[in-house]
Amino acid sequence: MIRALALLGADSADQLVWIDKYKVVTDELALEFDDVFLLLAGSQQEEPLDEEAMRKLRLIDAVLEEMSGGENAERWSREALATDEGWHQVRALARDVLVSLQGDWRLPLPEIHVVR
């Protein structure tokens, strides 16, 4: 989860560098989060994070869901990372969770392996 939050919490310029480095599309930022969040939310065990962190993760998921769909394609453009209110909201929430879990939101962006 920390890796996914580091991506979502990064400045838009850093997100674009990461997207270009791995030659992926903007959607990959949300997909990284979605994969881990689904596992956390579906876990039958006690929630591994405190209630406030889980609340913020649910809010991130809700904002990303609201931004989804063909009618919102412009919200997933490279430019939207810096200008769209949804991305600003996701970034702020991700940073809040990172600070509560790690003490800082400025973390290295994760390395990924893209299979083409």
TITORBA-69847 format. One record per residue (C-alpha): x, y, z; residue in three letters. Coordinates in steps of 0.02 Angstrom, whole numbers, padded with zeros to 5 digits. Layout:
<atoms>
- u:v:w:resn
- X:Y:Z:ALA
...
</atoms>
This chain:
<atoms>
- u:v:w:resn
- 00000:00000:00000:MET
- 00143:00119:00039:ILE
- 00209:00103:-00139:ARG
- 00038:00142:-00213:ALA
- 00013:00291:-00096:LEU
- 00187:00357:-00138:ALA
- 00133:00361:-00321:LEU
- -00034:00445:-00285:LEU
- 00042:00569:-00163:GLY
- 00186:00622:-00275:ALA
- 00188:00792:-00358:ASP
- 00112:00788:-00532:SER
- 00281:00824:-00613:ALA
- 00356:00673:-00525:ASP
- 00208:00566:-00576:GLN
- 00237:00615:-00758:LEU
- 00422:00570:-00746:VAL
- 00371:00400:-00675:TRP
- 00241:00374:-00814:ILE
- 00370:00417:-00947:ASP
- 00505:00309:-00868:LYS
- 00396:00153:-00875:TYR
- 00302:00202:-01034:LYS
- 00133:00176:-00951:VAL
- -00026:00280:-00954:VAL
- -00097:00387:-00814:THR
- -00219:00248:-00767:ASP
- -00073:00149:-00696:GLU
- -00067:00267:-00546:LEU
- -00242:00213:-00496:ALA
- -00218:00031:-00544:LEU
- -00071:00014:-00424:GLU
- -00184:00078:-00284:PHE
- -00336:-00023:-00337:ASP
- -00244:-00189:-00333:ASP
- -00187:-00166:-00154:VAL
- -00345:-00082:-00091:PHE
- -00455:-00225:-00151:LEU
- -00348:-00347:-00053:LEU
- -00355:-00239:00104:LEU
- -00541:-00204:00092:ALA
- -00582:-00387:00059:GLY
- -00475:-00455:00199:SER
- -00568:-00558:00329:GLN
- -00436:-00519:00459:GLN
- -00433:-00367:00569:GLU
- -00397:-00213:00468:GLU
- -00208:-00191:00465:PRO
- -00223:-00002:00468:LEU
- -00307:00112:00593:ASP
- -00485:00169:00563:GLU
- -00437:00344:00505:GLU
- -00312:00277:00377:ALA
- -00443:00155:00310:MET
- -00570:00296:00299:ARG
- -00450:00398:00193:LYS
- -00409:00248:00084:LEU
- -00596:00225:00053:ARG
- -00608:00409:00006:LEU
- -00464:00389:-00117:ILE
- -00553:00239:-00192:ASP
- -00717:00337:-00204:ALA
- -00635:00486:-00290:VAL
- -00546:00375:-00415:LEU
- -00709:00282:-00448:GLU
- -00800:00447:-00476:GLU
- -00665:00496:-00601:MET
- -00683:00332:-00698:SER
- -00782:00297:-00854:GLY
- -00771:00350:-01034:GLY
- -00861:00513:-01000:GLU
- -00716:00563:-00887:ASN
- -00572:00521:-01004:ALA
- -00505:00699:-00996:GLU
- -00478:00678:-00808:ARG
- -00348:00545:-00848:TRP
- -00244:00652:-00966:SER
- -00067:00701:-00924:ARG
- -00121:00882:-00903:GLU
- -00260:00834:-00782:ALA
- -00133:00767:-00657:LEU
- -00087:00948:-00620:ALA
- -00256:01032:-00642:THR
- -00399:00913:-00599:ASP
- -00479:00935:-00428:GLU
- -00499:00746:-00409:GLY
- -00312:00721:-00428:TRP
- -00280:00860:-00301:HIS
- -00398:00775:-00179:GLN
- -00320:00602:-00206:VAL
- -00145:00676:-00185:ARG
- -00191:00762:-00021:ALA
- -00273:00605:00051:LEU
- -00127:00494:-00001:ALA
- -00006:00615:00081:ARG
- -00108:00617:00242:ASP
- -00105:00427:00253:VAL
- 00081:00420:00214:LEU
- 00121:00546:00350:VAL
- 00018:00448:00476:SER
- 00101:00283:00428:LEU
- 00277:00334:00380:GLN
- 00303:00506:00456:GLY
- 00327:00587:00284:ASP
- 00240:00585:00116:TRP
- 00397:00612:00014:ARG
- 00449:00435:-00028:LEU
- 00541:00363:-00178:PRO
- 00424:00311:-00316:LEU
- 00418:00123:-00339:PRO
- 00509:00027:-00472:GLU
- 00394:-00080:-00579:ILE
- 00418:-00212:-00712:HIS
- 00307:-00189:-00862:VAL
- 00268:-00342:-00967:VAL
- 00221:-00301:-01144:ARG
</atoms>
